[in-house]
Structure formats: C-alpha cells, structure tokens
Amino acid sequence: MTRAAKRNARAELLARRRSLSGPARAVAAGRVQAELVALVRRLRPRRMTAYVPVGSEPGGADLPEVLRAALPTEAELLLPVLLADLDLDWAAYTGPGALIAAGRGIREPAGARLGVAVVAEAELMVVPAVAVDRLGRRLGRGGGSYDRALARVPEATLTVVPLHDGELVEALPAEPHDRLVRAVVTPADGVRTLDAGPGAAHDVAPHTSAGRTRGE
C-alpha cells in the first residue's frame, strides 16, 4: 500500500511539474540558485555534492556551474555517477564541457570515480526529490539511489532538496529504508530546515530576493 501511495503521489507531482511553463521554470530556477549560492557562501564547504537537474527539475541545468562558482577556490563539488545496480559513485565536477550523457536522461562527470563512500566526506549535499514533507521524508524517483547514498552520510551533514513551490507537503508515505533530509529550498520561501513535527520548518539562511516573505 505504501509503494502504491508513493507511485500515485509521484505521478501527480511530476505531472504538476511538467505543466509549468518555460518562463515559470526559469524564474523558479533563478530563485533556487540564488538561495543555494547564498547558503554555499555562508557555509563555505570544503566538499559538497550536487547534481545536474533535467527536464522540469528545480534549479536549472546550469546549477552545478553556479554552485562551483560560489565555492571557495580550494573546495570540491562532486556530482553523482549512476552505477548499474542504481547505487551512486561520485566524481569531481570540472565544468560543463566535462559532462557526458548517461542513463535515464541524466548527465554526469567524465572524470575519475572516487567511490561510493566519498559522499560521507561532504559537508553539504544538494539532493534531488519530487517532494519532501515537514518531517524531512523525501519522495524520490523510486530507484533508491539517494537512500543508499544518504545512509553513508553523517547525521550532522546538511542535506538540502531544491523544490518547486507547493512540493513541501505535510506528509508523505514512507518505508523503513527511506532516509530523511534536513532542509529544502523553494522559490518563495528560500532555505528552510525541517524539524520534528508538522509545521516546524524555519529559515536557516536569509532570503536573497528583496520583498519575498513566507507564504507568498
């Protein structure tokens, strides 16, 4: 029943994403990028992870390049490499010219693979999802790749999910293997941590767009 509920929720949310116009996606991507850049500049992680958004995913296809530009010079940005068993290896992002086409429509870095365990060394993770609820439960695409990756990450690591407005929801169906995330970023509300209990999300970084307030 839980898996069926996940499939239904995923289908509905993805259909909503696909219905967004090109201009609306572009505006949302710009706001999400600005909020993540502000967070990166504030935290100054020595190593972080992200991914290349595809299609209607929030953040825009140039998200890795935007994040790399915000990092300190000596810092490293890792992107996922999808393995045959759907686990995630990782490689350093060195620029858009070093990305190659991979399965499932994604793009991944062509450089040396660093191993599945290297993710444990990240100080900040930007994680994809279809939706997140206010307890930090994450609805992914169904392959379980990020649940395995997140299981290797220390509990104190800040894990942030870019979402479109309306994709931070009250509750999602969950299974025992599902891993929680600690924060989300949305165009209207910026970066918000997720505490124990519905409705307990709160800001962790100042908004970068003047005039935007919670609830817009």
ZAFIDO-632824 format. One record per residue (C-alpha): residue number from 1; y, x, z. Coordinates in steps of 0.02 Angstrom, whole numbers, plus 50000, padded with zeros to 5 digits. Layout:
N
     n   north    east      up
   NUM       Y       X       Z
...
END
This chain:
216
     n   north    east      up
     1   50000   50000   50000
     2   50119   50142   50041
     3   50087   50226   49874
     4   50115   50062   49782
     5   50277   50037   49878
     6   50332   50212   49829
     7   50293   50181   49646
     8   50391   50020   49646
     9   50541   50097   49735
    10   50537   50249   49620
    11   50532   50141   49463
    12   50678   50034   49522
    13   50785   50183   49572
    14   50751   50280   49413
    15   50794   50128   49308
    16   50959   50116   49401
    17   50994   50299   49365
    18   50957   50278   49180
    19   51080   50133   49172
    20   51226   50244   49223
    21   51346   50282   49081
    22   51378   50460   49023
    23   51555   50463   49093
    24   51495   50395   49261
    25   51361   50530   49271
    26   51489   50664   49229
    27   51610   50607   49365
    28   51468   50598   49492
    29   51406   50771   49444
    30   51580   50845   49466
    31   51597   50773   49640
    32   51423   50827   49694
    33   51454   51002   49629
    34   51621   51015   49720
    35   51542   50963   49885
    36   51398   51086   49865
    37   51516   51227   49818
    38   51618   51194   49975
    39   51459   51199   50079
    40   51399   51361   49999
    41   51567   51445   50027
    42   51566   51388   50207
    43   51388   51444   50247
    44   51382   51600   50136
    45   51191   51604   50125
    46   51111   51769   50075
    47   50974   51675   49984
    48   50968   51493   49932
    49   50869   51383   49814
    50   50919   51251   49689
    51   50851   51178   49527
    52   50910   51126   49353
    53   50945   50938   49353
    54   50880   50848   49199
    55   50924   50680   49122
    56   51008   50565   49247
    57   50976   50676   49399
    58   51134   50703   49503
    59   51225   50868   49493
    60   51227   50906   49307
    61   51129   51032   49206
    62   51253   51171   49248
    63   51226   51154   49436
    64   51138   51324   49456
    65   51281   51416   49369
    66   51410   51327   49476
    67   51317   51370   49636
    68   51288   51551   49586
    69   51475   51572   49557
    70   51508   51510   49734
    71   51387   51631   49818
    72   51435   51799   49889
    73   51408   51941   49764
    74   51253   52008   49851
    75   51172   51837   49876
    76   51025   51771   49775
    77   50995   51600   49700
    78   50812   51553   49671
    79   50750   51416   49555
    80   50576   51338   49556
    81   50437   51380   49435
    82   50309   51241   49420
    83   50129   51303   49434
    84   49975   51225   49356
    85   49925   51146   49521
    86   50102   51074   49541
    87   50147   51196   49680
    88   50312   51290   49664
    89   50335   51476   49636
    90   50513   51545   49633
    91   50617   51664   49528
    92   50796   51726   49534
    93   50925   51637   49428
    94   51022   51763   49325
    95   51114   51646   49206
    96   51087   51503   49084
    97   51027   51621   48948
    98   50877   51668   49056
    99   50812   51489   49072
   100   50659   51435   48974
   101   50586   51264   48936
   102   50440   51215   49048
   103   50331   51063   49076
   104   50396   50891   49122
   105   50561   50923   49034
   106   50623   51049   49162
   107   50698   51221   49135
   108   50651   51370   49242
   109   50699   51554   49256
   110   50604   51678   49149
   111   50613   51821   49275
   112   50483   51892   49393
   113   50392   51768   49503
   114   50422   51801   49688
   115   50279   51696   49760
   116   50267   51526   49840
   117   50305   51594   50015
   118   50476   51667   49972
   119   50555   51497   49997
   120   50536   51524   50185
   121   50673   51655   50173
   122   50803   51535   50102
   123   50948   51490   50216
   124   50998   51339   50111
   125   50893   51230   49996
   126   50958   51107   49869
   127   50812   50988   49842
   128   50789   50850   49711
   129   50741   50672   49756
   130   50752   50496   49690
   131   50813   50432   49858
   132   50823   50480   50042
   133   50828   50368   50194
   134   50930   50388   50352
   135   50786   50469   50445
   136   50776   50605   50313
   137   50623   50538   50224
   138   50629   50588   50041
   139   50561   50496   49889
   140   50517   50620   49751
   141   50437   50602   49581
   142   50262   50588   49651
   143   50190   50761   49616
   144   50205   50827   49794
   145   50279   50993   49737
   146   50426   50993   49856
   147   50324   50927   50002
   148   50219   51085   49988
   149   50373   51194   49971
   150   50462   51112   50117
   151   50308   51137   50226
   152   50340   51326   50211
   153   50522   51315   50264
   154   50578   51342   50445
   155   50639   51184   50530
   156   50813   51257   50553
   157   50840   51282   50365
   158   50972   51166   50294
   159   50892   51060   50158
   160   51015   50956   50056
   161   50975   50824   49924
   162   51103   50777   49789
   163   51103   50588   49762
   164   51198   50458   49665
   165   51294   50331   49769
   166   51175   50197   49834
   167   51024   50314   49844
   168   51043   50349   50030
   169   50947   50198   50094
   170   50900   50126   50262
   171   50712   50154   50249
   172   50582   50220   50127
   173   50392   50207   50128
   174   50316   50369   50192
   175   50148   50455   50206
   176   50091   50588   50332
   177   50115   50731   50207
   178   50296   50685   50169
   179   50422   50813   50229
   180   50594   50770   50296
   181   50759   50838   50233
   182   50911   50868   50340
   183   51058   50815   50233
   184   51115   50728   50074
   185   51267   50743   49962
   186   51336   50592   49869
   187   51491   50575   49758
   188   51579   50455   49876
   189   51531   50522   50048
   190   51506   50708   50022
   191   51381   50806   50127
   192   51305   50712   50273
   193   51170   50763   50395
   194   51031   50642   50439
   195   50992   50617   50622
   196   50852   50524   50710
   197   50888   50339   50690
   198   50956   50223   50555
   199   51142   50236   50527
   200   51162   50404   50615
   201   51219   50506   50465
   202   51378   50604   50491
   203   51484   50732   50399
   204   51443   50918   50408
   205   51574   50981   50286
   206   51749   50923   50243
   207   51769   50821   50084
   208   51843   50916   49939
   209   51917   50767   49847
   210   52076   50702   49924
   211   52083   50519   49963
   212   51895   50487   49973
   213   51834   50409   50133
   214   51665   50346   50192
   215   51621   50177   50122
   216   51710   50195   49953
END
